């Protein structure tokens, strides 16, 4: 008489089932971690976004940018009911807002061209709208290579693209 053989524990069916459970658990943990990390940022953005939507009568928000320089300011980009693109500049959720229509300002590409025309060797790292001394500007963070790499912030008027100010940071690495 032959002895019965027991089925192996790791069958194909069990392996697939455990793999699927592992992937689902990993995705769940990743989503929970992502939400926990971004919770504070989302809580900070919500009142700013609501104030911008109410003050500028936005029907859609297409982007938000936080800028820290003189103080903290927010730029909310969105569309109005008549499909006009506007930028809304705010400093807090309660402060008055400054609204600039798309037809009343230069584009990001025009600000980039203005910088590159005066400094063609500039390596642009970031361009974002912001406030400098209460006025809307394009903030351009860039570097130039001499004997050492120097980093700069250049500010151009948001409305007409005129040069406003430049700040220099020296060092091999920017923080």
C-alpha positions in Angstrom: 0.0 0.0 0.0 1.3 3.4 -1.0 1.4 6.2 1.5 -0.6 9.3 0.6 1.5 12.3 -0.4 0.5 15.6 0.9 0.1 18.5 -1.6 2.9 21.1 -1.3 2.0 24.3 0.5 3.3 26.7 -2.3 1.0 25.8 -5.1 0.6 28.2 -8.0 -2.8 29.2 -6.9 -1.6 30.1 -3.4 1.4 31.9 -4.7 -0.7 34.1 -6.9 -3.2 34.8 -4.1 -0.5 35.8 -1.6 1.2 37.9 -4.3 -2.0 39.8 -5.0 -2.7 40.3 -1.3 0.9 41.6 -0.9 0.6 44.1 -3.8 -2.8 45.4 -2.5 -1.3 45.8 1.0 1.7 47.6 -0.4 -0.4 50.0 -2.5 -2.7 50.7 0.5 0.3 51.5 2.7 1.8 53.8 0.0 -1.5 55.7 -0.4 -1.9 56.1 3.4 1.7 57.4 3.6 1.2 59.8 0.7 -1.9 61.2 2.2 -0.2 61.6 5.6 2.7 63.4 4.1 0.5 65.8 2.1 -2.2 66.4 4.7 -0.6 69.6 6.1 0.0 71.1 2.7 -3.6 70.3 1.6 -4.9 71.9 4.8 -2.8 75.0 4.1 -3.9 75.2 0.5 -7.7 74.7 1.0 -8.5 78.2 2.6 -6.3 80.0 0.1 -7.9 78.2 -2.8 -11.4 79.0 -1.5 -10.6 82.6 -1.0 -9.2 82.9 -4.5 -12.2 81.2 -6.0 -14.6 83.5 -4.1 -12.7 86.8 -4.7 -11.9 86.3 -8.4 -15.1 84.3 -9.3 -13.1 81.3 -10.5 -14.9 78.4 -12.0 -11.8 76.2 -12.2 -8.4 76.3 -10.5 -5.6 75.1 -12.8 -2.6 75.6 -10.5 -1.3 76.9 -7.2 2.2 78.2 -6.4 3.5 79.0 -2.9 6.3 81.6 -2.9 8.4 82.4 0.1 10.5 85.6 -0.1 9.5 88.8 1.8 6.8 86.7 3.3 4.6 83.8 2.2 2.5 84.5 -0.8 0.3 82.3 -3.0 -0.5 82.5 -6.7 -3.6 80.7 -7.8 -4.1 80.3 -11.6 -7.6 79.6 -12.8 -10.4 80.3 -15.3 -13.4 82.6 -14.8 -17.0 81.9 -16.0 -16.2 83.7 -19.3 -13.2 81.4 -19.9 -10.6 84.1 -19.1 -7.4 82.8 -17.6 -6.5 84.8 -14.5 -3.7 84.8 -11.8 -4.8 85.6 -8.3 -2.1 86.8 -5.9 -2.7 86.4 -2.1 -0.7 86.7 1.0 -3.2 85.1 3.4 -6.7 83.6 3.3 -8.2 86.8 4.6 -6.1 89.4 2.8 -7.2 91.4 -0.2 -6.3 89.8 -3.5 -4.7 91.1 -6.7 -6.2 89.6 -9.9 -4.3 89.8 -13.2 -6.0 88.7 -16.4 -4.0 86.7 -19.0 -4.2 89.6 -21.4 -2.6 91.9 -18.9 0.7 90.1 -18.2 3.7 88.6 -20.0 4.0 84.8 -20.2 6.5 82.6 -18.5 8.3 82.1 -21.9 8.5 85.9 -22.4 10.1 86.2 -18.9 12.5 83.4 -19.7 13.4 85.2 -23.0 14.0 88.5 -21.1 16.5 86.8 -18.8 18.3 84.9 -21.6 18.6 88.1 -23.7 20.6 89.7 -20.9 22.4 86.6 -19.6 22.6 84.0 -22.4 24.7 81.5 -20.4 22.0 81.2 -17.6 20.9 77.7 -16.7 17.3 78.3 -15.6 16.3 76.0 -12.7 12.8 77.3 -12.0 10.3 80.1 -13.1 7.3 80.9 -11.0 5.0 83.8 -10.4 5.2 85.6 -7.0 5.1 88.9 -5.1 8.1 91.1 -4.4 7.4 94.2 -2.3 3.6 93.6 -2.9 4.0 93.7 -6.7 3.5 90.7 -9.0 6.7 89.4 -10.6 8.1 86.4 -12.4 10.7 84.9 -10.1 13.5 83.1 -12.0 16.0 81.0 -10.2 19.0 80.2 -12.3 22.8 79.5 -12.2 25.8 80.6 -14.1 29.1 78.9 -14.3 32.3 80.9 -13.8 35.2 79.4 -11.8 32.4 78.4 -9.4 28.7 78.0 -9.9 26.8 81.0 -8.8 23.1 81.0 -8.2 20.7 83.9 -8.7 17.2 85.0 -8.3 16.0 87.5 -10.9 12.7 89.3 -10.8 10.8 90.6 -13.8 7.6 92.6 -13.7 4.6 90.3 -14.2 2.7 92.9 -16.2 5.3 94.2 -18.7 8.5 92.1 -18.2 10.8 94.9 -17.1 13.7 93.9 -14.9 13.0 94.6 -11.2 15.9 93.1 -9.1 18.5 90.4 -8.9 19.8 88.6 -5.9 23.0 86.5 -5.9 23.8 83.4 -3.9 27.3 82.0 -4.0 28.2 78.4 -3.7 28.5 75.1 -5.4 25.1 73.9 -4.3 21.9 75.7 -3.8 19.6 74.7 -1.0 
